[in-house]
Amino acid sequence: MDERQLQEHLDSRFDGLDRKLERVEAKLDNHLERLSRAEASIEWLKGNVKIVTTIILTVAGFLAASLFNILGK
């Protein structure tokens, strides 16, 4: 191989590596985007579970207090 052929061979190999790295980068970007959306959904779900649990406990407490009040009379 002369110098020109060697340079062309190396250039083609580096171009192939660049394409592969770009595909990996695109996959990583997609994965990170999905992961961010999943984390946001989990945070939203945690907040709603806390609110629903609070409401249920409040209603149960109110019903227990009302029942105790009615039975106590």
LUMNU-787749 format. One record per residue: chain; x, y, z of N, C-alpha, C, CB in turn; residue in three letters. Coordinates in Angstrom, 1 decimal. Glycine has a CB too. Layout:
residues N
chain->A&n.x->X&n.y->Y&n.z->Z&ca.x->X&ca.y->Y&ca.z->Z&c.x->X&c.y->Y&c.z->Z&cb.x->X&cb.y->Y&cb.z->Z&res->ala
...
END
This chain:
residues 73
chain->A&n.x->0.8&n.y->-1.2&n.z->0.0&ca.x->0.0&ca.y->0.0&ca.z->0.0&c.x->0.9&c.y->1.2&c.z->0.0&cb.x->-1.0&cb.y->0.0&cb.z->1.2&res->met
chain->A&n.x->0.5&n.y->2.1&n.z->-0.9&ca.x->1.3&ca.y->3.4&ca.z->-0.8&c.x->0.6&c.y->4.3&c.z->0.2&cb.x->1.4&cb.y->4.0&cb.z->-2.2&res->asp
chain->A&n.x->1.1&n.y->5.5&n.z->0.3&ca.x->0.6&ca.y->6.4&ca.z->1.3&c.x->-0.8&c.y->6.9&c.z->1.0&cb.x->1.6&cb.y->7.6&cb.z->1.4&res->glu
chain->A&n.x->-1.1&n.y->7.1&n.z->-0.2&ca.x->-2.4&ca.y->7.6&ca.z->-0.6&c.x->-3.5&c.y->6.5&c.z->-0.3&cb.x->-2.5&cb.y->8.0&cb.z->-2.1&res->arg
chain->A&n.x->-3.2&n.y->5.3&n.z->-0.7&ca.x->-4.1&ca.y->4.2&ca.z->-0.4&c.x->-4.3&c.y->4.0&c.z->1.1&cb.x->-3.6&cb.y->2.9&cb.z->-1.0&res->gln
chain->A&n.x->-3.3&n.y->4.1&n.z->1.8&ca.x->-3.3&ca.y->4.0&ca.z->3.3&c.x->-4.2&c.y->5.1&c.z->3.9&cb.x->-1.9&cb.y->4.0&cb.z->3.9&res->leu
chain->A&n.x->-4.0&n.y->6.3&n.z->3.4&ca.x->-4.8&ca.y->7.4&ca.z->3.9&c.x->-6.3&c.y->7.2&c.z->3.6&cb.x->-4.3&cb.y->8.7&cb.z->3.3&res->gln
chain->A&n.x->-6.6&n.y->6.8&n.z->2.4&ca.x->-8.0&ca.y->6.5&ca.z->2.0&c.x->-8.6&c.y->5.4&c.z->2.8&cb.x->-8.1&cb.y->6.2&cb.z->0.5&res->glu
chain->A&n.x->-7.8&n.y->4.4&n.z->3.1&ca.x->-8.3&ca.y->3.3&ca.z->3.9&c.x->-8.6&c.y->3.8&c.z->5.3&cb.x->-7.2&cb.y->2.1&cb.z->3.9&res->his
chain->A&n.x->-7.7&n.y->4.5&n.z->5.9&ca.x->-7.9&ca.y->5.1&ca.z->7.2&c.x->-9.1&c.y->6.0&c.z->7.3&cb.x->-6.6&cb.y->5.8&cb.z->7.7&res->leu
chain->A&n.x->-9.2&n.y->6.9&n.z->6.2&ca.x->-10.3&ca.y->7.8&ca.z->6.2&c.x->-11.7&c.y->7.0&c.z->6.1&cb.x->-10.2&cb.y->8.7&cb.z->5.0&res->asp
chain->A&n.x->-11.7&n.y->6.0&n.z->5.3&ca.x->-13.0&ca.y->5.2&ca.z->5.3&c.x->-13.3&c.y->4.5&c.z->6.6&cb.x->-12.9&cb.y->4.1&cb.z->4.1&res->ser
chain->A&n.x->-12.2&n.y->4.0&n.z->7.3&ca.x->-12.4&ca.y->3.4&ca.z->8.6&c.x->-12.9&c.y->4.4&c.z->9.6&cb.x->-11.1&cb.y->2.7&cb.z->9.1&res->arg
chain->A&n.x->-12.3&n.y->5.6&n.z->9.6&ca.x->-12.7&ca.y->6.6&ca.z->10.5&c.x->-14.2&c.y->7.1&c.z->10.2&cb.x->-11.8&cb.y->7.8&cb.z->10.5&res->phe
chain->A&n.x->-14.5&n.y->7.2&n.z->8.9&ca.x->-15.9&ca.y->7.6&ca.z->8.6&c.x->-16.9&c.y->6.5&c.z->9.1&cb.x->-16.0&cb.y->7.7&cb.z->7.0&res->asp
chain->A&n.x->-16.5&n.y->5.3&n.z->9.0&ca.x->-17.4&ca.y->4.2&ca.z->9.5&c.x->-17.5&c.y->4.3&c.z->11.0&cb.x->-16.8&cb.y->2.8&cb.z->9.2&res->gly
chain->A&n.x->-16.4&n.y->4.6&n.z->11.7&ca.x->-16.5&ca.y->4.8&ca.z->13.2&c.x->-17.4&c.y->6.0&c.z->13.5&cb.x->-15.1&cb.y->5.0&cb.z->13.8&res->leu
chain->A&n.x->-17.2&n.y->7.1&n.z->12.8&ca.x->-18.1&ca.y->8.3&ca.z->13.0&c.x->-19.5&c.y->7.9&c.z->12.9&cb.x->-17.7&cb.y->9.4&cb.z->12.0&res->asp
chain->A&n.x->-19.9&n.y->7.2&n.z->11.8&ca.x->-21.3&ca.y->6.8&ca.z->11.6&c.x->-21.8&c.y->6.0&c.z->12.8&cb.x->-21.5&cb.y->6.1&cb.z->10.3&res->arg
chain->A&n.x->-21.0&n.y->5.0&n.z->13.2&ca.x->-21.4&ca.y->4.2&ca.z->14.3&c.x->-21.6&c.y->5.0&c.z->15.6&cb.x->-20.4&cb.y->3.0&cb.z->14.6&res->lys
chain->A&n.x->-20.7&n.y->5.9&n.z->15.8&ca.x->-20.8&ca.y->6.7&ca.z->17.0&c.x->-22.0&c.y->7.6&c.z->17.0&cb.x->-19.5&cb.y->7.6&cb.z->17.2&res->leu
chain->A&n.x->-22.3&n.y->8.1&n.z->15.8&ca.x->-23.5&ca.y->9.0&ca.z->15.6&c.x->-24.8&c.y->8.2&c.z->15.9&cb.x->-23.6&cb.y->9.6&cb.z->14.2&res->glu
chain->A&n.x->-24.8&n.y->6.9&n.z->15.5&ca.x->-26.0&ca.y->6.0&ca.z->15.8&c.x->-26.1&c.y->5.8&c.z->17.2&cb.x->-25.9&cb.y->4.7&cb.z->15.0&res->arg
chain->A&n.x->-24.9&n.y->5.5&n.z->17.9&ca.x->-25.0&ca.y->5.3&ca.z->19.3&c.x->-25.4&c.y->6.5&c.z->20.1&cb.x->-23.6&cb.y->4.8&cb.z->19.8&res->val
chain->A&n.x->-25.0&n.y->7.7&n.z->19.6&ca.x->-25.3&ca.y->8.9&ca.z->20.3&c.x->-26.8&c.y->9.2&c.z->20.1&cb.x->-24.6&cb.y->10.1&cb.z->19.7&res->glu
chain->A&n.x->-27.4&n.y->8.9&n.z->18.9&ca.x->-28.8&ca.y->9.0&ca.z->18.7&c.x->-29.6&c.y->8.1&c.z->19.6&cb.x->-29.2&cb.y->8.8&cb.z->17.2&res->ala
chain->A&n.x->-29.2&n.y->6.9&n.z->19.7&ca.x->-29.8&ca.y->5.9&ca.z->20.6&c.x->-29.8&c.y->6.4&c.z->22.0&cb.x->-29.2&cb.y->4.5&cb.z->20.5&res->lys
chain->A&n.x->-28.6&n.y->6.9&n.z->22.5&ca.x->-28.5&ca.y->7.4&ca.z->23.8&c.x->-29.4&c.y->8.6&c.z->24.1&cb.x->-27.0&cb.y->7.8&cb.z->24.1&res->leu
chain->A&n.x->-29.5&n.y->9.5&n.z->23.1&ca.x->-30.4&ca.y->10.6&ca.z->23.2&c.x->-31.8&c.y->10.2&c.z->23.4&cb.x->-30.3&cb.y->11.6&cb.z->22.0&res->asp
chain->A&n.x->-32.2&n.y->9.2&n.z->22.6&ca.x->-33.6&ca.y->8.7&ca.z->22.7&c.x->-33.9&c.y->8.0&c.z->24.0&cb.x->-33.9&cb.y->7.7&cb.z->21.5&res->asn
chain->A&n.x->-32.9&n.y->7.3&n.z->24.5&ca.x->-33.0&ca.y->6.6&ca.z->25.8&c.x->-33.1&c.y->7.6&c.z->26.9&cb.x->-31.8&cb.y->5.7&cb.z->26.0&res->his
chain->A&n.x->-32.3&n.y->8.6&n.z->26.9&ca.x->-32.3&ca.y->9.7&ca.z->27.9&c.x->-33.6&c.y->10.4&c.z->27.9&cb.x->-31.1&cb.y->10.6&cb.z->27.8&res->leu
chain->A&n.x->-34.2&n.y->10.7&n.z->26.7&ca.x->-35.5&ca.y->11.3&ca.z->26.6&c.x->-36.6&c.y->10.5&c.z->27.2&cb.x->-35.8&cb.y->11.7&cb.z->25.2&res->glu
chain->A&n.x->-36.6&n.y->9.2&n.z->26.9&ca.x->-37.6&ca.y->8.3&ca.z->27.5&c.x->-37.4&c.y->8.2&c.z->29.0&cb.x->-37.5&cb.y->6.9&cb.z->26.9&res->arg
chain->A&n.x->-36.2&n.y->8.2&n.z->29.5&ca.x->-35.9&ca.y->8.1&ca.z->30.9&c.x->-36.4&c.y->9.3&c.z->31.6&cb.x->-34.4&cb.y->7.9&cb.z->31.1&res->leu
chain->A&n.x->-36.2&n.y->10.5&n.z->31.0&ca.x->-36.7&ca.y->11.7&ca.z->31.6&c.x->-38.2&c.y->11.8&c.z->31.7&cb.x->-36.2&cb.y->12.9&cb.z->30.8&res->ser
chain->A&n.x->-38.9&n.y->11.3&n.z->30.6&ca.x->-40.3&ca.y->11.3&ca.z->30.7&c.x->-40.8&c.y->10.3&c.z->31.7&cb.x->-40.9&cb.y->10.9&cb.z->29.3&res->arg
chain->A&n.x->-40.1&n.y->9.1&n.z->31.9&ca.x->-40.5&ca.y->8.2&ca.z->32.9&c.x->-40.4&c.y->8.7&c.z->34.3&cb.x->-39.7&cb.y->6.9&cb.z->32.7&res->ala
chain->A&n.x->-39.3&n.y->9.4&n.z->34.5&ca.x->-39.0&ca.y->10.0&ca.z->35.8&c.x->-40.1&c.y->11.1&c.z->36.1&cb.x->-37.6&cb.y->10.7&cb.z->35.9&res->glu
chain->A&n.x->-40.5&n.y->11.8&n.z->35.2&ca.x->-41.5&ca.y->12.9&ca.z->35.4&c.x->-42.8&c.y->12.2&c.z->35.7&cb.x->-41.7&cb.y->13.8&cb.z->34.1&res->ala
chain->A&n.x->-43.1&n.y->11.1&n.z->35.0&ca.x->-44.4&ca.y->10.4&ca.z->35.2&c.x->-44.4&c.y->9.8&c.z->36.6&cb.x->-44.6&cb.y->9.3&cb.z->34.2&res->ser
chain->A&n.x->-43.3&n.y->9.3&n.z->37.1&ca.x->-43.2&ca.y->8.7&ca.z->38.4&c.x->-43.4&c.y->9.7&c.z->39.5&cb.x->-41.8&cb.y->8.0&cb.z->38.6&res->ile
chain->A&n.x->-42.8&n.y->10.9&n.z->39.3&ca.x->-43.0&ca.y->12.0&ca.z->40.2&c.x->-44.5&c.y->12.4&c.z->40.3&cb.x->-42.1&cb.y->13.2&cb.z->39.9&res->glu
chain->A&n.x->-45.1&n.y->12.5&n.z->39.1&ca.x->-46.5&ca.y->12.9&ca.z->39.1&c.x->-47.4&c.y->11.8&c.z->39.8&cb.x->-47.0&cb.y->13.0&cb.z->37.6&res->trp
chain->A&n.x->-47.0&n.y->10.5&n.z->39.6&ca.x->-47.8&ca.y->9.4&ca.z->40.2&c.x->-47.6&c.y->9.5&c.z->41.7&cb.x->-47.3&cb.y->8.1&cb.z->39.6&res->leu
chain->A&n.x->-46.4&n.y->9.7&n.z->42.2&ca.x->-46.1&ca.y->9.8&ca.z->43.6&c.x->-47.0&c.y->10.9&c.z->44.3&cb.x->-44.6&cb.y->10.0&cb.z->43.9&res->lys
chain->A&n.x->-47.0&n.y->12.0&n.z->43.6&ca.x->-47.8&ca.y->13.1&ca.z->44.1&c.x->-49.3&c.y->12.8&c.z->44.2&cb.x->-47.6&cb.y->14.4&cb.z->43.3&res->gly
chain->A&n.x->-49.8&n.y->12.2&n.z->43.2&ca.x->-51.2&ca.y->11.8&ca.z->43.2&c.x->-51.5&c.y->10.7&c.z->44.2&cb.x->-51.6&cb.y->11.4&cb.z->41.8&res->asn
chain->A&n.x->-50.6&n.y->9.8&n.z->44.4&ca.x->-50.8&ca.y->8.8&ca.z->45.4&c.x->-50.9&c.y->9.4&c.z->46.8&cb.x->-49.7&cb.y->7.7&cb.z->45.3&res->val
chain->A&n.x->-50.0&n.y->10.4&n.z->47.0&ca.x->-50.0&ca.y->11.0&ca.z->48.3&c.x->-51.4&c.y->11.8&c.z->48.6&cb.x->-48.9&cb.y->12.0&cb.z->48.4&res->lys
chain->A&n.x->-51.9&n.y->12.4&n.z->47.5&ca.x->-53.1&ca.y->13.2&ca.z->47.6&c.x->-54.3&c.y->12.2&c.z->47.9&cb.x->-53.3&cb.y->14.0&cb.z->46.4&res->ile
chain->A&n.x->-54.3&n.y->11.2&n.z->47.1&ca.x->-55.4&ca.y->10.2&ca.z->47.2&c.x->-55.4&c.y->9.5&c.z->48.6&cb.x->-55.4&cb.y->9.1&cb.z->46.1&res->val
chain->A&n.x->-54.2&n.y->9.2&n.z->49.1&ca.x->-54.1&ca.y->8.6&ca.z->50.4&c.x->-54.6&c.y->9.5&c.z->51.5&cb.x->-52.6&cb.y->8.1&cb.z->50.6&res->thr
chain->A&n.x->-54.2&n.y->10.8&n.z->51.4&ca.x->-54.6&ca.y->11.8&ca.z->52.3&c.x->-56.1&c.y->11.9&c.z->52.3&cb.x->-54.0&cb.y->13.1&cb.z->52.0&res->thr
chain->A&n.x->-56.7&n.y->12.0&n.z->51.2&ca.x->-58.2&ca.y->12.1&ca.z->51.1&c.x->-58.9&c.y->10.9&c.z->51.7&cb.x->-58.6&cb.y->12.3&cb.z->49.6&res->ile
chain->A&n.x->-58.4&n.y->9.7&n.z->51.4&ca.x->-59.0&ca.y->8.4&ca.z->51.9&c.x->-58.9&c.y->8.4&c.z->53.4&cb.x->-58.3&cb.y->7.2&cb.z->51.3&res->ile
chain->A&n.x->-57.7&n.y->8.7&n.z->54.0&ca.x->-57.6&ca.y->8.7&ca.z->55.4&c.x->-58.4&c.y->9.8&c.z->56.1&cb.x->-56.1&cb.y->9.0&cb.z->55.8&res->leu
chain->A&n.x->-58.6&n.y->10.9&n.z->55.4&ca.x->-59.5&ca.y->12.0&ca.z->56.0&c.x->-60.9&c.y->11.5&c.z->56.0&cb.x->-59.3&cb.y->13.3&cb.z->55.2&res->thr
chain->A&n.x->-61.4&n.y->11.0&n.z->54.9&ca.x->-62.8&ca.y->10.5&ca.z->54.8&c.x->-63.0&c.y->9.4&c.z->55.8&cb.x->-63.1&cb.y->10.0&cb.z->53.4&res->val
chain->A&n.x->-62.0&n.y->8.4&n.z->55.9&ca.x->-62.2&ca.y->7.3&ca.z->56.9&c.x->-62.2&c.y->7.9&c.z->58.3&cb.x->-61.0&cb.y->6.3&cb.z->56.7&res->ala
chain->A&n.x->-61.4&n.y->8.8&n.z->58.6&ca.x->-61.4&ca.y->9.4&ca.z->60.0&c.x->-62.7&c.y->10.1&c.z->60.2&cb.x->-60.2&cb.y->10.4&cb.z->60.1&res->gly
chain->A&n.x->-63.2&n.y->10.9&n.z->59.3&ca.x->-64.5&ca.y->11.5&ca.z->59.4&c.x->-65.6&c.y->10.5&c.z->59.7&cb.x->-64.8&cb.y->12.4&cb.z->58.2&res->phe
chain->A&n.x->-65.6&n.y->9.5&n.z->58.9&ca.x->-66.7&ca.y->8.4&ca.z->59.0&c.x->-66.5&c.y->7.8&c.z->60.4&cb.x->-66.6&cb.y->7.4&cb.z->57.9&res->leu
chain->A&n.x->-65.3&n.y->7.5&n.z->60.8&ca.x->-65.1&ca.y->6.8&ca.z->62.1&c.x->-65.6&c.y->7.8&c.z->63.3&cb.x->-63.7&cb.y->6.5&cb.z->62.4&res->ala
chain->A&n.x->-65.3&n.y->9.0&n.z->63.1&ca.x->-65.7&ca.y->10.0&ca.z->64.2&c.x->-67.2&c.y->10.2&c.z->64.2&cb.x->-65.0&cb.y->11.4&cb.z->63.9&res->ala
chain->A&n.x->-67.8&n.y->10.2&n.z->63.0&ca.x->-69.3&ca.y->10.3&ca.z->62.9&c.x->-69.9&c.y->9.1&c.z->63.5&cb.x->-69.7&cb.y->10.5&cb.z->61.4&res->ser
chain->A&n.x->-69.4&n.y->7.9&n.z->63.2&ca.x->-70.0&ca.y->6.6&ca.z->63.7&c.x->-69.8&c.y->6.6&c.z->65.3&cb.x->-69.3&cb.y->5.4&cb.z->63.1&res->leu
chain->A&n.x->-68.7&n.y->7.0&n.z->65.7&ca.x->-68.4&ca.y->7.1&ca.z->67.2&c.x->-69.4&c.y->8.0&c.z->67.8&cb.x->-67.0&cb.y->7.5&cb.z->67.5&res->phe
chain->A&n.x->-69.6&n.y->9.2&n.z->67.2&ca.x->-70.5&ca.y->10.2&ca.z->67.7&c.x->-72.0&c.y->9.7&c.z->67.8&cb.x->-70.5&cb.y->11.5&cb.z->66.9&res->asn
chain->A&n.x->-72.4&n.y->9.0&n.z->66.7&ca.x->-73.8&ca.y->8.4&ca.z->66.6&c.x->-73.9&c.y->7.3&c.z->67.7&cb.x->-74.1&cb.y->7.9&cb.z->65.2&res->ile
chain->A&n.x->-73.0&n.y->6.4&n.z->67.8&ca.x->-73.1&ca.y->5.3&ca.z->68.7&c.x->-72.9&c.y->5.8&c.z->70.2&cb.x->-72.0&cb.y->4.3&cb.z->68.4&res->leu
chain->A&n.x->-72.3&n.y->6.9&n.z->70.4&ca.x->-72.1&ca.y->7.4&ca.z->71.7&c.x->-73.3&c.y->8.1&c.z->72.3&cb.x->-71.0&cb.y->8.4&cb.z->71.7&res->gly
chain->A&n.x->-74.3&n.y->8.4&n.z->71.5&ca.x->-75.5&ca.y->9.2&ca.z->72.0&c.x->-76.5&c.y->8.2&c.z->72.6&cb.x->-76.1&cb.y->9.9&cb.z->70.9&res->lys
END
